[in-house]
Amino acid sequence: MRLWTIAVVLSLAPVSAYAVPDCRVTGNPSVFGIDMTAYFAVRSGQTCNFPIRIPGAMHSSGVSQKPAHGTLRQLNVTTFRYTAASGYKGSDAFAIYGEGEGPYGSGRSVISVNATIE
């Protein structure tokens, strides 16, 4: 009977936090203090997480430029969530930044992101 209770509790846990995949990003990784450009593709109306992966410690981050054809929400200091506008196909762009210190540099890095909406 105990196993049944545990299974019921686990099935009631929210799944949405785990259901959103990371955006499949191409571009060169950056270091703090150097800007970069990233690219990814997503289907119209779909959502993906965009994590900032710069080696070191991230102190702060934010949105420098909002997307024109989707929404961008900051989940925590290293992760953003992009949702493409439903029914739109084409390109979109936004910019985010991260400030911190790493083994290869420190300062503010701006990441210009180009999205292809399929």
Secondary structure by P-SEA (a helix, b strand, c coil): caaaaaaaaaaacccccccccccccccccccccccccccccccccbbbbbbbcccccccccccccccccbbbbbccccbbbbbccccccbbbbbbbbccccccccccbbbbbbbbbcc
